[in-house]
Amino acid sequence: MPAETSRFAVITGRVVGGAVQRNKIKRRITSAIRAELAGLEQPIDAVFRMRASALDCDYVVLAQAVQAAFAKVKS
């Protein structure tokens, strides 16, 4: 049965850092994902796996990466 709303998961392993770093990156990427979900025509299920390099990225870079991922889904 397909979902009526979009769902997503953010996965961060211990290699990303301690709990504080993992939660920080989850909050940042979740914000960028929610902004993109509003523009989807159909509900989707997505999983985002974070890497340690994401801690060094600005929010703008993360948002652009999320936009690129959703652009692939839309096309």
N, CA, C and O atoms as a Tripos MOL2 file, in Angstrom:
@<TRIPOS>MOLECULE
protein
  300   299    75     0     0
PROTEIN
NO_CHARGES

@<TRIPOS>ATOM
      1 N           0.8480   -1.1620    0.0000 N.3       1 MET1
      2 CA          0.0000    0.0000    0.0000 C.3       1 MET1
      3 C           0.9040    1.2390    0.0000 C.2       1 MET1
      4 O           1.7220    1.3820    0.9080 O.2       1 MET1
      5 N           0.7870    2.1300   -0.9750 N.am      2 PRO2
      6 CA          1.6250    3.3170   -1.0120 C.3       2 PRO2
      7 C           1.2500    4.3130    0.0820 C.2       2 PRO2
      8 O           0.0960    4.4010    0.5010 O.2       2 PRO2
      9 N           2.2380    5.0430    0.5230 N.am      3 ALA3
     10 CA          2.0130    6.0470    1.5660 C.3       3 ALA3
     11 C           1.3220    7.2670    0.9680 C.2       3 ALA3
     12 O           1.5240    7.5850   -0.2040 O.2       3 ALA3
     13 N           0.5080    7.9510    1.7660 N.am      4 GLU4
     14 CA         -0.1810    9.1500    1.2990 C.3       4 GLU4
     15 C           0.6920   10.3900    1.4460 C.2       4 GLU4
     16 O           0.4410   11.4060    0.7980 O.2       4 GLU4
     17 N           1.6970   10.3130    2.2800 N.am      5 THR5
     18 CA          2.6240   11.4260    2.4590 C.3       5 THR5
     19 C           4.0490   10.9370    2.2520 C.2       5 THR5
     20 O           4.3330    9.7440    2.3670 O.2       5 THR5
     21 N           4.9310   11.8620    1.9490 N.am      6 SER6
     22 CA          6.3400   11.5150    1.7820 C.3       6 SER6
     23 C           6.9620   11.2030    3.1320 C.2       6 SER6
     24 O           6.6160   11.7950    4.1540 O.2       6 SER6
     25 N           7.8870   10.2610    3.1040 N.am      7 ARG7
     26 CA          8.6030    9.8850    4.3200 C.3       7 ARG7
     27 C          10.0870    9.8850    4.0110 C.2       7 ARG7
     28 O          10.5000    9.6050    2.8860 O.2       7 ARG7
     29 N          10.8810   10.2000    5.0160 N.am      8 PHE8
     30 CA         12.3230   10.1480    4.8250 C.3       8 PHE8
     31 C          13.0060    9.7340    6.1140 C.2       8 PHE8
     32 O          12.4560    9.8650    7.2070 O.2       8 PHE8
     33 N          14.2250    9.2280    5.9530 N.am      9 ALA9
     34 CA         15.0410    8.8350    7.0940 C.3       9 ALA9
     35 C          16.4390    9.3850    6.8860 C.2       9 ALA9
     36 O          16.9320    9.4430    5.7590 O.2       9 ALA9
     37 N          17.0670    9.7860    7.9640 N.am     10 VAL10
     38 CA         18.4450   10.2560    7.9230 C.3      10 VAL10
     39 C          19.2700    9.3090    8.7760 C.2      10 VAL10
     40 O          18.9870    9.1120    9.9580 O.2      10 VAL10
     41 N          20.2920    8.7260    8.1650 N.am     11 ILE11
     42 CA         21.1400    7.7580    8.8490 C.3      11 ILE11
     43 C          22.5110    8.3820    9.0750 C.2      11 ILE11
     44 O          23.1380    8.8670    8.1340 O.2      11 ILE11
     45 N          22.9700    8.3710   10.3050 N.am     12 THR12
     46 CA         24.3120    8.8380   10.6280 C.3      12 THR12
     47 C          24.9860    7.7930   11.5020 C.2      12 THR12
     48 O          24.4740    7.4230   12.5590 O.2      12 THR12
     49 N          26.1110    7.3340   11.0580 N.am     13 GLY13
     50 CA         26.8550    6.3550   11.8420 C.3      13 GLY13
     51 C          27.8170    7.0370   12.7950 C.2      13 GLY13
     52 O          27.9910    8.2550   12.7530 O.2      13 GLY13
     53 N          28.4320    6.2570   13.6420 N.am     14 ARG14
     54 CA         29.3710    6.8160   14.6160 C.3      14 ARG14
     55 C          30.6060    7.3950   13.9490 C.2      14 ARG14
     56 O          31.3120    8.2010   14.5550 O.2      14 ARG14
     57 N          30.8760    7.0040   12.7290 N.am     15 VAL15
     58 CA         32.0270    7.5380   12.0120 C.3      15 VAL15
     59 C          31.8580    9.0420   11.7650 C.2      15 VAL15
     60 O          32.8450    9.7510   11.5700 O.2      15 VAL15
     61 N          30.6170    9.5300   11.7710 N.am     16 VAL16
     62 CA         30.3480   10.9550   11.5770 C.3      16 VAL16
     63 C          30.8360   11.7490   12.7800 C.2      16 VAL16
     64 O          31.2900   12.8830   12.6250 O.2      16 VAL16
     65 N          30.7530   11.1850   13.9520 N.am     17 GLY17
     66 CA         31.2150   11.8790   15.1520 C.3      17 GLY17
     67 C          30.4040   11.4360   16.3550 C.2      17 GLY17
     68 O          29.6980   10.4290   16.3210 O.2      17 GLY17
     69 N          30.5240   12.2120   17.4100 N.am     18 GLY18
     70 CA         29.7760   11.9190   18.6320 C.3      18 GLY18
     71 C          28.3080   12.2560   18.4700 C.2      18 GLY18
     72 O          27.8780   12.7000   17.4060 O.2      18 GLY18
     73 N          27.5540   12.0480   19.5110 N.am     19 ALA19
     74 CA         26.1060   12.2680   19.4610 C.3      19 ALA19
     75 C          25.7640   13.7130   19.1190 C.2      19 ALA19
     76 O          24.8050   13.9670   18.3890 O.2      19 ALA19
     77 N          26.5280   14.6470   19.6310 N.am     20 VAL20
     78 CA         26.2500   16.0540   19.3620 C.3      20 VAL20
     79 C          26.4270   16.3670   17.8730 C.2      20 VAL20
     80 O          25.5860   17.0340   17.2710 O.2      20 VAL20
     81 N          27.5150   15.8860   17.2880 N.am     21 GLN21
     82 CA         27.7620   16.1170   15.8720 C.3      21 GLN21
     83 C          26.7210   15.4200   14.9980 C.2      21 GLN21
     84 O          26.2520   15.9820   14.0080 O.2      21 GLN21
     85 N          26.3640   14.1830   15.3750 N.am     22 ARG22
     86 CA         25.3680   13.4500   14.5830 C.3      22 ARG22
     87 C          24.0190   14.1460   14.6260 C.2      22 ARG22
     88 O          23.3500   14.2520   13.5980 O.2      22 ARG22
     89 N          23.6080   14.6190   15.7880 N.am     23 ASN23
     90 CA         22.3220   15.3080   15.8940 C.3      23 ASN23
     91 C          22.3400   16.6370   15.1630 C.2      23 ASN23
     92 O          21.3300   17.0320   14.5810 O.2      23 ASN23
     93 N          23.4560   17.3290   15.1820 N.am     24 LYS24
     94 CA         23.5720   18.6030   14.4640 C.3      24 LYS24
     95 C          23.3780   18.3950   12.9730 C.2      24 LYS24
     96 O          22.6180   19.1280   12.3400 O.2      24 LYS24
     97 N          24.0460   17.4180   12.4120 N.am     25 ILE25
     98 CA         23.9330   17.1840   10.9710 C.3      25 ILE25
     99 C          22.5370   16.6900   10.6250 C.2      25 ILE25
    100 O          22.0190   17.0210    9.5590 O.2      25 ILE25
    101 N          21.9160   15.9080   11.4970 N.am     26 LYS26
    102 CA         20.5430   15.4560   11.2540 C.3      26 LYS26
    103 C          19.5710   16.6320   11.2120 C.2      26 LYS26
    104 O          18.6910   16.6810   10.3530 O.2      26 LYS26
    105 N          19.7270   17.5730   12.1330 N.am     27 ARG27
    106 CA         18.8480   18.7510   12.1400 C.3      27 ARG27
    107 C          19.0300   19.5810   10.8780 C.2      27 ARG27
    108 O          18.0520   20.0460   10.2930 O.2      27 ARG27
    109 N          20.2650   19.7680   10.4600 N.am     28 ARG28
    110 CA         20.5360   20.5840    9.2730 C.3      28 ARG28
    111 C          19.9790   19.9300    8.0100 C.2      28 ARG28
    112 O          19.3390   20.5970    7.1960 O.2      28 ARG28
    113 N          20.2140   18.6550    7.8470 N.am     29 ILE29
    114 CA         19.7620   17.9780    6.6250 C.3      29 ILE29
    115 C          18.2480   17.8190    6.6280 C.2      29 ILE29
    116 O          17.6220   17.8900    5.5700 O.2      29 ILE29
    117 N          17.6460   17.6040    7.7950 N.am     30 THR30
    118 CA         16.1980   17.4850    7.8930 C.3      30 THR30
    119 C          15.5170   18.7720    7.4590 C.2      30 THR30
    120 O          14.4870   18.7380    6.7840 O.2      30 THR30
    121 N          16.0840   19.8950    7.8410 N.am     31 SER31
    122 CA         15.5370   21.1870    7.4390 C.3      31 SER31
    123 C          15.5620   21.3390    5.9180 C.2      31 SER31
    124 O          14.5880   21.8000    5.3240 O.2      31 SER31
    125 N          16.6640   20.9570    5.2940 N.am     32 ALA32
    126 CA         16.7820   21.0600    3.8380 C.3      32 ALA32
    127 C          15.8260   20.0940    3.1350 C.2      32 ALA32
    128 O          15.2530   20.4320    2.0990 O.2      32 ALA32
    129 N          15.6550   18.9070    3.6890 N.am     33 ILE33
    130 CA         14.7620   17.9090    3.0870 C.3      33 ILE33
    131 C          13.3170   18.3750    3.1560 C.2      33 ILE33
    132 O          12.5880   18.2650    2.1700 O.2      33 ILE33
    133 N          12.8920   18.8870    4.2910 N.am     34 ARG34
    134 CA         11.5000   19.3350    4.4380 C.3      34 ARG34
    135 C          11.1660   20.4590    3.4620 C.2      34 ARG34
    136 O          10.0460   20.5290    2.9560 O.2      34 ARG34
    137 N          12.1240   21.3300    3.1970 N.am     35 ALA35
    138 CA         11.8970   22.4070    2.2310 C.3      35 ALA35
    139 C          11.6710   21.8490    0.8230 C.2      35 ALA35
    140 O          10.8870   22.4080    0.0550 O.2      35 ALA35
    141 N          12.3400   20.7690    0.4860 N.am     36 GLU36
    142 CA         12.1960   20.1640   -0.8450 C.3      36 GLU36
    143 C          10.9590   19.2810   -0.9520 C.2      36 GLU36
    144 O          10.3850   19.1630   -2.0340 O.2      36 GLU36
    145 N          10.5400   18.6670    0.1340 N.am     37 LEU37
    146 CA          9.3730   17.7790    0.0870 C.3      37 LEU37
    147 C           8.1040   18.5290   -0.3130 C.2      37 LEU37
    148 O           7.2030   17.9510   -0.9210 O.2      37 LEU37
    149 N           8.0360   19.8000    0.0250 N.am     38 ALA38
    150 CA          6.8450   20.5830   -0.2960 C.3      38 ALA38
    151 C           6.6310   20.7100   -1.8040 C.2      38 ALA38
    152 O           5.4980   20.8820   -2.2530 O.2      38 ALA38
    153 N           7.7020   20.6260   -2.5850 N.am     39 GLY39
    154 CA          7.5940   20.8010   -4.0240 C.3      39 GLY39
    155 C           7.3390   19.5220   -4.8070 C.2      39 GLY39
    156 O           7.2990   19.5580   -6.0370 O.2      39 GLY39
    157 N           7.1670   18.4050   -4.1370 N.am     40 LEU40
    158 CA          6.9450   17.1370   -4.8340 C.3      40 LEU40
    159 C           5.4800   16.9550   -5.2100 C.2      40 LEU40
    160 O           4.5780   17.3280   -4.4610 O.2      40 LEU40
    161 N           5.2670   16.3800   -6.3700 N.am     41 GLU41
    162 CA          3.9030   16.1130   -6.8260 C.3      41 GLU41
    163 C           3.3670   14.8080   -6.2500 C.2      41 GLU41
    164 O           2.1750   14.7000   -5.9630 O.2      41 GLU41
    165 N           4.2480   13.8100   -6.0780 N.am     42 GLN42
    166 CA          3.8470   12.5140   -5.5570 C.3      42 GLN42
    167 C           4.6170   12.2310   -4.2690 C.2      42 GLN42
    168 O           5.7430   12.7030   -4.1080 O.2      42 GLN42
    169 N           4.0320   11.4790   -3.3640 N.am     43 PRO43
    170 CA          4.7590   11.1090   -2.1540 C.3      43 PRO43
    171 C           5.8920   10.1320   -2.4810 C.2      43 PRO43
    172 O           5.7550    9.2880   -3.3660 O.2      43 PRO43
    173 N           6.9890   10.2500   -1.7730 N.am     44 ILE44
    174 CA          8.1180    9.3400   -1.9540 C.3      44 ILE44
    175 C           8.6220    8.8860   -0.5940 C.2      44 ILE44
    176 O           8.3170    9.4920    0.4330 O.2      44 ILE44
    177 N           9.3920    7.8180   -0.6060 N.am     45 ASP45
    178 CA         10.1270    7.3520    0.5580 C.3      45 ASP45
    179 C          11.6030    7.5190    0.2240 C.2      45 ASP45
    180 O          12.0500    7.0690   -0.8310 O.2      45 ASP45
    181 N          12.3580    8.1520    1.0970 N.am     46 ALA46
    182 CA         13.7730    8.4050    0.8260 C.3      46 ALA46
    183 C          14.6060    8.1410    2.0700 C.2      46 ALA46
    184 O          14.1540    8.3420    3.1970 O.2      46 ALA46
    185 N          15.8350    7.6850    1.8390 N.am     47 VAL47
    186 CA         16.7860    7.4620    2.9140 C.3      47 VAL47
    187 C          18.0490    8.2400    2.5770 C.2      47 VAL47
    188 O          18.5930    8.1010    1.4810 O.2      47 VAL47
    189 N          18.5140    9.0550    3.5080 N.am     48 PHE48
    190 CA         19.7240    9.8410    3.3310 C.3      48 PHE48
    191 C          20.7690    9.3270    4.3080 C.2      48 PHE48
    192 O          20.5510    9.3200    5.5190 O.2      48 PHE48
    193 N          21.9020    8.8980    3.7760 N.am     49 ARG49
    194 CA         23.0020    8.3980    4.5960 C.3      49 ARG49
    195 C          24.0680    9.4810    4.6570 C.2      49 ARG49
    196 O          24.6150    9.8830    3.6310 O.2      49 ARG49
    197 N          24.3550    9.9440    5.8470 N.am     50 MET50
    198 CA         25.2950   11.0410    6.0230 C.3      50 MET50
    199 C          26.7130   10.5050    6.1870 C.2      50 MET50
    200 O          26.9410    9.4490    6.7760 O.2      50 MET50
    201 N          27.6530   11.2680    5.6460 N.am     51 ARG51
    202 CA         29.0640   10.9280    5.7740 C.3      51 ARG51
    203 C          29.7600   11.9650    6.6350 C.2      51 ARG51
    204 O          29.2170   13.0420    6.8810 O.2      51 ARG51
    205 N          30.9430   11.6450    7.0870 N.am     52 ALA52
    206 CA         31.6760   12.5440    7.9820 C.3      52 ALA52
    207 C          31.9630   13.8860    7.3210 C.2      52 ALA52
    208 O          32.0430   14.8990    8.0160 O.2      52 ALA52
    209 N          32.1170   13.9250    6.0110 N.am     53 SER53
    210 CA         32.4140   15.1770    5.3140 C.3      53 SER53
    211 C          31.2510   16.1690    5.3990 C.2      53 SER53
    212 O          31.4470   17.3620    5.1660 O.2      53 SER53
    213 N          30.0620   15.7030    5.7250 N.am     54 ALA54
    214 CA         28.8950   16.5880    5.8320 C.3      54 ALA54
    215 C          29.0380   17.5750    6.9930 C.2      54 ALA54
    216 O          28.4240   18.6410    6.9750 O.2      54 ALA54
    217 N          29.8320   17.2330    7.9910 N.am     55 LEU55
    218 CA         30.0360   18.1410    9.1220 C.3      55 LEU55
    219 C          30.7640   19.4110    8.7140 C.2      55 LEU55
    220 O          30.5570   20.4680    9.3100 O.2      55 LEU55
    221 N          31.6140   19.3120    7.7050 N.am     56 ASP56
    222 CA         32.4030   20.4570    7.2620 C.3      56 ASP56
    223 C          31.6780   21.3240    6.2450 C.2      56 ASP56
    224 O          32.1670   22.4010    5.9030 O.2      56 ASP56
    225 N          30.5250   20.8840    5.7550 N.am     57 CYS57
    226 CA         29.7860   21.6130    4.7230 C.3      57 CYS57
    227 C          28.9260   22.7110    5.3300 C.2      57 CYS57
    228 O          28.4060   22.5840    6.4390 O.2      57 CYS57
    229 N          28.7940   23.7880    4.5740 N.am     58 ASP58
    230 CA         27.8390   24.8370    4.9490 C.3      58 ASP58
    231 C          26.4310   24.3260    4.6810 C.2      58 ASP58
    232 O          26.2320   23.3700    3.9320 O.2      58 ASP58
    233 N          25.4590   24.9820    5.3060 N.am     59 TYR59
    234 CA         24.0630   24.5970    5.0790 C.3      59 TYR59
    235 C          23.6920   24.7510    3.6100 C.2      59 TYR59
    236 O          22.9360   23.9380    3.0780 O.2      59 TYR59
    237 N          24.2070   25.7730    2.9530 N.am     60 VAL60
    238 CA         23.8870   26.0200    1.5430 C.3      60 VAL60
    239 C          24.3410   24.8400    0.6820 C.2      60 VAL60
    240 O          23.6280   24.4230   -0.2300 O.2      60 VAL60
    241 N          25.5080   24.3140    0.9690 N.am     61 VAL61
    242 CA         26.0290   23.1710    0.2070 C.3      61 VAL61
    243 C          25.1530   21.9400    0.4460 C.2      61 VAL61
    244 O          24.8460   21.2050   -0.4920 O.2      61 VAL61
    245 N          24.7520   21.7140    1.6960 N.am     62 LEU62
    246 CA         23.8640   20.5840    1.9960 C.3      62 LEU62
    247 C          22.5230   20.7370    1.2860 C.2      62 LEU62
    248 O          21.9970   19.7710    0.7340 O.2      62 LEU62
    249 N          21.9700   21.9450    1.2990 N.am     63 ALA63
    250 CA         20.6910   22.1940    0.6440 C.3      63 ALA63
    251 C          20.8010   21.9610   -0.8640 C.2      63 ALA63
    252 O          19.8730   21.4320   -1.4750 O.2      63 ALA63
    253 N          21.9150   22.3450   -1.4600 N.am     64 GLN64
    254 CA         22.1050   22.1160   -2.8920 C.3      64 GLN64
    255 C          22.2080   20.6280   -3.2020 C.2      64 GLN64
    256 O          21.7060   20.1750   -4.2310 O.2      64 GLN64
    257 N          22.8500   19.8680   -2.3280 N.am     65 ALA65
    258 CA         22.9500   18.4220   -2.5240 C.3      65 ALA65
    259 C          21.5720   17.7700   -2.4310 C.2      65 ALA65
    260 O          21.2540   16.8600   -3.1970 O.2      65 ALA65
    261 N          20.7630   18.2380   -1.4920 N.am     66 VAL66
    262 CA         19.3950   17.7140   -1.3580 C.3      66 VAL66
    263 C          18.5740   18.0900   -2.5950 C.2      66 VAL66
    264 O          17.8180   17.2640   -3.1080 O.2      66 VAL66
    265 N          18.7140   19.3160   -3.0720 N.am     67 GLN67
    266 CA         17.9980   19.7460   -4.2740 C.3      67 GLN67
    267 C          18.3870   18.8840   -5.4680 C.2      67 GLN67
    268 O          17.5310   18.5110   -6.2700 O.2      67 GLN67
    269 N          19.6650   18.5690   -5.5890 N.am     68 ALA68
    270 CA         20.1240   17.7200   -6.6940 C.3      68 ALA68
    271 C          19.5290   16.3200   -6.5920 C.2      68 ALA68
    272 O          19.1450   15.7300   -7.6020 O.2      68 ALA68
    273 N          19.4540   15.7890   -5.3730 N.am     69 ALA69
    274 CA         18.8680   14.4570   -5.1870 C.3      69 ALA69
    275 C          17.3880   14.4600   -5.5580 C.2      69 ALA69
    276 O          16.9110   13.5360   -6.2160 O.2      69 ALA69
    277 N          16.6640   15.4900   -5.1420 N.am     70 PHE70
    278 CA         15.2420   15.5600   -5.4660 C.3      70 PHE70
    279 C          15.0110   15.8490   -6.9490 C.2      70 PHE70
    280 O          13.9900   15.4400   -7.5020 O.2      70 PHE70
    281 N          15.9360   16.5410   -7.5960 N.am     71 ALA71
    282 CA         15.8050   16.7920   -9.0370 C.3      71 ALA71
    283 C          15.8770   15.4700   -9.8120 C.2      71 ALA71
    284 O          15.1900   15.3020  -10.8190 O.2      71 ALA71
    285 N          16.7000   14.5450   -9.3450 N.am     72 LYS72
    286 CA         16.7820   13.2220   -9.9780 C.3      72 LYS72
    287 C          15.4780   12.4590   -9.7990 C.2      72 LYS72
    288 O          15.0420   11.7400  -10.6970 O.2      72 LYS72
    289 N          14.8650   12.6170   -8.6440 N.am     73 VAL73
    290 CA         13.6080   11.9180   -8.3690 C.3      73 VAL73
    291 C          12.4860   12.4850   -9.2270 C.2      73 VAL73
    292 O          11.6420   11.7420   -9.7300 O.2      73 VAL73
    293 N          12.4810   13.8050   -9.3920 N.am     74 LYS74
    294 CA         11.4140   14.4670  -10.1540 C.3      74 LYS74
    295 C          11.4680   14.1250  -11.6350 C.2      74 LYS74
    296 O          10.4350   14.0950  -12.3040 O.2      74 LYS74
    297 N          12.6630   13.8670  -12.1510 N.am     75 SER75
    298 CA         12.7710   13.6050  -13.6000 C.3      75 SER75
    299 C          12.6200   12.1440  -13.9340 C.2      75 SER75
    300 O          12.6870   11.7690  -15.1050 O.2      75 SER75
@<TRIPOS>BOND
     1     1     2 1
     2     2     3 1
     3     3     4 2
     4     3     5 am
     5     5     6 1
     6     6     7 1
     7     7     8 2
     8     7     9 am
     9     9    10 1
    10    10    11 1
    11    11    12 2
    12    11    13 am
    13    13    14 1
    14    14    15 1
    15    15    16 2
    16    15    17 am
    17    17    18 1
    18    18    19 1
    19    19    20 2
    20    19    21 am
    21    21    22 1
    22    22    23 1
    23    23    24 2
    24    23    25 am
    25    25    26 1
    26    26    27 1
    27    27    28 2
    28    27    29 am
    29    29    30 1
    30    30    31 1
    31    31    32 2
    32    31    33 am
    33    33    34 1
    34    34    35 1
    35    35    36 2
    36    35    37 am
    37    37    38 1
    38    38    39 1
    39    39    40 2
    40    39    41 am
    41    41    42 1
    42    42    43 1
    43    43    44 2
    44    43    45 am
    45    45    46 1
    46    46    47 1
    47    47    48 2
    48    47    49 am
    49    49    50 1
    50    50    51 1
    51    51    52 2
    52    51    53 am
    53    53    54 1
    54    54    55 1
    55    55    56 2
    56    55    57 am
    57    57    58 1
    58    58    59 1
    59    59    60 2
    60    59    61 am
    61    61    62 1
    62    62    63 1
    63    63    64 2
    64    63    65 am
    65    65    66 1
    66    66    67 1
    67    67    68 2
    68    67    69 am
    69    69    70 1
    70    70    71 1
    71    71    72 2
    72    71    73 am
    73    73    74 1
    74    74    75 1
    75    75    76 2
    76    75    77 am
    77    77    78 1
    78    78    79 1
    79    79    80 2
    80    79    81 am
    81    81    82 1
    82    82    83 1
    83    83    84 2
    84    83    85 am
    85    85    86 1
    86    86    87 1
    87    87    88 2
    88    87    89 am
    89    89    90 1
    90    90    91 1
    91    91    92 2
    92    91    93 am
    93    93    94 1
    94    94    95 1
    95    95    96 2
    96    95    97 am
    97    97    98 1
    98    98    99 1
    99    99   100 2
   100    99   101 am
   101   101   102 1
   102   102   103 1
   103   103   104 2
   104   103   105 am
   105   105   106 1
   106   106   107 1
   107   107   108 2
   108   107   109 am
   109   109   110 1
   110   110   111 1
   111   111   112 2
   112   111   113 am
   113   113   114 1
   114   114   115 1
   115   115   116 2
   116   115   117 am
   117   117   118 1
   118   118   119 1
   119   119   120 2
   120   119   121 am
   121   121   122 1
   122   122   123 1
   123   123   124 2
   124   123   125 am
   125   125   126 1
   126   126   127 1
   127   127   128 2
   128   127   129 am
   129   129   130 1
   130   130   131 1
   131   131   132 2
   132   131   133 am
   133   133   134 1
   134   134   135 1
   135   135   136 2
   136   135   137 am
   137   137   138 1
   138   138   139 1
   139   139   140 2
   140   139   141 am
   141   141   142 1
   142   142   143 1
   143   143   144 2
   144   143   145 am
   145   145   146 1
   146   146   147 1
   147   147   148 2
   148   147   149 am
   149   149   150 1
   150   150   151 1
   151   151   152 2
   152   151   153 am
   153   153   154 1
   154   154   155 1
   155   155   156 2
   156   155   157 am
   157   157   158 1
   158   158   159 1
   159   159   160 2
   160   159   161 am
   161   161   162 1
   162   162   163 1
   163   163   164 2
   164   163   165 am
   165   165   166 1
   166   166   167 1
   167   167   168 2
   168   167   169 am
   169   169   170 1
   170   170   171 1
   171   171   172 2
   172   171   173 am
   173   173   174 1
   174   174   175 1
   175   175   176 2
   176   175   177 am
   177   177   178 1
   178   178   179 1
   179   179   180 2
   180   179   181 am
   181   181   182 1
   182   182   183 1
   183   183   184 2
   184   183   185 am
   185   185   186 1
   186   186   187 1
   187   187   188 2
   188   187   189 am
   189   189   190 1
   190   190   191 1
   191   191   192 2
   192   191   193 am
   193   193   194 1
   194   194   195 1
   195   195   196 2
   196   195   197 am
   197   197   198 1
   198   198   199 1
   199   199   200 2
   200   199   201 am
   201   201   202 1
   202   202   203 1
   203   203   204 2
   204   203   205 am
   205   205   206 1
   206   206   207 1
   207   207   208 2
   208   207   209 am
   209   209   210 1
   210   210   211 1
   211   211   212 2
   212   211   213 am
   213   213   214 1
   214   214   215 1
   215   215   216 2
   216   215   217 am
   217   217   218 1
   218   218   219 1
   219   219   220 2
   220   219   221 am
   221   221   222 1
   222   222   223 1
   223   223   224 2
   224   223   225 am
   225   225   226 1
   226   226   227 1
   227   227   228 2
   228   227   229 am
   229   229   230 1
   230   230   231 1
   231   231   232 2
   232   231   233 am
   233   233   234 1
   234   234   235 1
   235   235   236 2
   236   235   237 am
   237   237   238 1
   238   238   239 1
   239   239   240 2
   240   239   241 am
   241   241   242 1
   242   242   243 1
   243   243   244 2
   244   243   245 am
   245   245   246 1
   246   246   247 1
   247   247   248 2
   248   247   249 am
   249   249   250 1
   250   250   251 1
   251   251   252 2
   252   251   253 am
   253   253   254 1
   254   254   255 1
   255   255   256 2
   256   255   257 am
   257   257   258 1
   258   258   259 1
   259   259   260 2
   260   259   261 am
   261   261   262 1
   262   262   263 1
   263   263   264 2
   264   263   265 am
   265   265   266 1
   266   266   267 1
   267   267   268 2
   268   267   269 am
   269   269   270 1
   270   270   271 1
   271   271   272 2
   272   271   273 am
   273   273   274 1
   274   274   275 1
   275   275   276 2
   276   275   277 am
   277   277   278 1
   278   278   279 1
   279   279   280 2
   280   279   281 am
   281   281   282 1
   282   282   283 1
   283   283   284 2
   284   283   285 am
   285   285   286 1
   286   286   287 1
   287   287   288 2
   288   287   289 am
   289   289   290 1
   290   290   291 1
   291   291   292 2
   292   291   293 am
   293   293   294 1
   294   294   295 1
   295   295   296 2
   296   295   297 am
   297   297   298 1
   298   298   299 1
   299   299   300 2
@<TRIPOS>SUBSTRUCTURE
     1 MET1         2 RESIDUE 1 A MET
     2 PRO2         6 RESIDUE 1 A PRO
     3 ALA3        10 RESIDUE 1 A ALA
     4 GLU4        14 RESIDUE 1 A GLU
     5 THR5        18 RESIDUE 1 A THR
     6 SER6        22 RESIDUE 1 A SER
     7 ARG7        26 RESIDUE 1 A ARG
     8 PHE8        30 RESIDUE 1 A PHE
     9 ALA9        34 RESIDUE 1 A ALA
    10 VAL10       38 RESIDUE 1 A VAL
    11 ILE11       42 RESIDUE 1 A ILE
    12 THR12       46 RESIDUE 1 A THR
    13 GLY13       50 RESIDUE 1 A GLY
    14 ARG14       54 RESIDUE 1 A ARG
    15 VAL15       58 RESIDUE 1 A VAL
    16 VAL16       62 RESIDUE 1 A VAL
    17 GLY17       66 RESIDUE 1 A GLY
    18 GLY18       70 RESIDUE 1 A GLY
    19 ALA19       74 RESIDUE 1 A ALA
    20 VAL20       78 RESIDUE 1 A VAL
    21 GLN21       82 RESIDUE 1 A GLN
    22 ARG22       86 RESIDUE 1 A ARG
    23 ASN23       90 RESIDUE 1 A ASN
    24 LYS24       94 RESIDUE 1 A LYS
    25 ILE25       98 RESIDUE 1 A ILE
    26 LYS26      102 RESIDUE 1 A LYS
    27 ARG27      106 RESIDUE 1 A ARG
    28 ARG28      110 RESIDUE 1 A ARG
    29 ILE29      114 RESIDUE 1 A ILE
    30 THR30      118 RESIDUE 1 A THR
    31 SER31      122 RESIDUE 1 A SER
    32 ALA32      126 RESIDUE 1 A ALA
    33 ILE33      130 RESIDUE 1 A ILE
    34 ARG34      134 RESIDUE 1 A ARG
    35 ALA35      138 RESIDUE 1 A ALA
    36 GLU36      142 RESIDUE 1 A GLU
    37 LEU37      146 RESIDUE 1 A LEU
    38 ALA38      150 RESIDUE 1 A ALA
    39 GLY39      154 RESIDUE 1 A GLY
    40 LEU40      158 RESIDUE 1 A LEU
    41 GLU41      162 RESIDUE 1 A GLU
    42 GLN42      166 RESIDUE 1 A GLN
    43 PRO43      170 RESIDUE 1 A PRO
    44 ILE44      174 RESIDUE 1 A ILE
    45 ASP45      178 RESIDUE 1 A ASP
    46 ALA46      182 RESIDUE 1 A ALA
    47 VAL47      186 RESIDUE 1 A VAL
    48 PHE48      190 RESIDUE 1 A PHE
    49 ARG49      194 RESIDUE 1 A ARG
    50 MET50      198 RESIDUE 1 A MET
    51 ARG51      202 RESIDUE 1 A ARG
    52 ALA52      206 RESIDUE 1 A ALA
    53 SER53      210 RESIDUE 1 A SER
    54 ALA54      214 RESIDUE 1 A ALA
    55 LEU55      218 RESIDUE 1 A LEU
    56 ASP56      222 RESIDUE 1 A ASP
    57 CYS57      226 RESIDUE 1 A CYS
    58 ASP58      230 RESIDUE 1 A ASP
    59 TYR59      234 RESIDUE 1 A TYR
    60 VAL60      238 RESIDUE 1 A VAL
    61 VAL61      242 RESIDUE 1 A VAL
    62 LEU62      246 RESIDUE 1 A LEU
    63 ALA63      250 RESIDUE 1 A ALA
    64 GLN64      254 RESIDUE 1 A GLN
    65 ALA65      258 RESIDUE 1 A ALA
    66 VAL66      262 RESIDUE 1 A VAL
    67 GLN67      266 RESIDUE 1 A GLN
    68 ALA68      270 RESIDUE 1 A ALA
    69 ALA69      274 RESIDUE 1 A ALA
    70 PHE70      278 RESIDUE 1 A PHE
    71 ALA71      282 RESIDUE 1 A ALA
    72 LYS72      286 RESIDUE 1 A LYS
    73 VAL73      290 RESIDUE 1 A VAL
    74 LYS74      294 RESIDUE 1 A LYS
    75 SER75      298 RESIDUE 1 A SER
